[in-house]
């Protein structure tokens, strides 16, 4: 199985992440941020990537550092588990409907990080969670995972539904992109010969 572990410790956070790309979507998630744990659980379940994520951070200040640093560590773990990316499909996309919300995700495991995130939220908070942190997480994930990631809200009224549809859409697209391609099992999916 394609696996990786990352440990990241700063003055603000301490994060450990383990991923197994060929898993079942099992997740052991504990960041101290309830809504974020729920989103990460959806990411694991719908990507079929096993994820063990433990984070402790300066939550007495706010959730920002913990959310961003978790995205950094998870991106690094995914990149490490993918190795040279031989045999993967590389691309993934999904239109994800969740009640009123419809989110489109397209991604490329290109090694060239880029985020285009068009997810306007109707409120600044989802419960006690700052909705702007969804973008911060996606930025960290894309940057440190070497992912070109496009996210667009096509419809949506409820902030919880928008965020959850976004995480699930990324999960489904990631599932497709990391999947082995039986027609090119020994090839790196690039005309350059490297990703």
Protein Blocks (a to p, Z undefined) as FASTA:
>chain_A
ZZdddddddfkbccdddddfklnopacddehpaklmmmmmmmmmmnopacdddddddfkl
mmmlmmmmmmmmmmmmmmmmnmnopoiaoiacddddehjbccddddddehpacddddddd
fbfbehjacfklmmmmmmmmmmmnopacddddfbdfbfklmmmmmmmmmmmmmmmmmpcc
fklmmbccbfklpZZ
